[in-house]
Amino acid sequence: MKEIVFIVEESPDGGYFAKAVDHSIVSQGETIEELRSMIADAVRCHFVEEEMPDYVHMHVTREETFSL
């Protein structure tokens, strides 16, 4: 079972940005659902059939700043 991990961050301009860990794959989307589809397309384009990961893990991070 092979998997590829993406770090997902909210974009300051809206939407989401994803970057693969250990691979040169980046993607973006306006919603998580759109991002999921865009990541799937990018992964399919990046790997040949024999090296295709079985799973994609999206690690969604969120940065928040607030005053005290």
N, C-alpha and C positions, 0 to 999 in steps of 0.2 A: 504494500500500500504506500504509494508515493503521494506527497502533498506539496503544495506550494503555498507560501504564506505571504499575504499582502498586509502592509500597514496602511490603514485608511484614516485620513484626517478630513475634518470639515474645512472647506476652502473659505478664506475670508470674504471672497466675492460671492459666496453661495455655492451649494453643491458639495461634492466630495472628490478627493484626490487619493489615488492608491498607488503604492510603489511596492513591488515584489522584493522580498528579502532574498538575497543570493542570486537574483536574476535581473537582467536589464529590461524589466517590463514596468511600464507606468500606464495609468488610465485615469479617466475622470468621468463623472456623471452628475446630473442634477439631483437625482434621488439615489438611495441605496439600491433600489431595484434596477435602475438604469446602470449604475456602477457595476452591479453584479453581472449584468449582461455584457457590458463593455470589457470587464476583466475576462470573462469566459472567451470572448472573441480574441482578445489579445493573447491569451494563453494558447488557444488553438493555432494561432499564427506563429507563435514563438517556437513551439516544440514539434518534432516529427512524431508520428504515431507511436513508435516504440518507446519514446521518452515522455509521453504525455502523462502528467500527474493524474492520479485518481481523484484527488480532492483539492479544493481551494479553501484555504482558511483566511478569512478576513478579520484582522484584528483592528477594531474600530477604536480610535483614540479621540478624546475630546479635551480641548484645552479651554479652561474657563478662568477668567479673572474677575475678582470682586473686591470692593473696598471694605474696610473695617470701620 
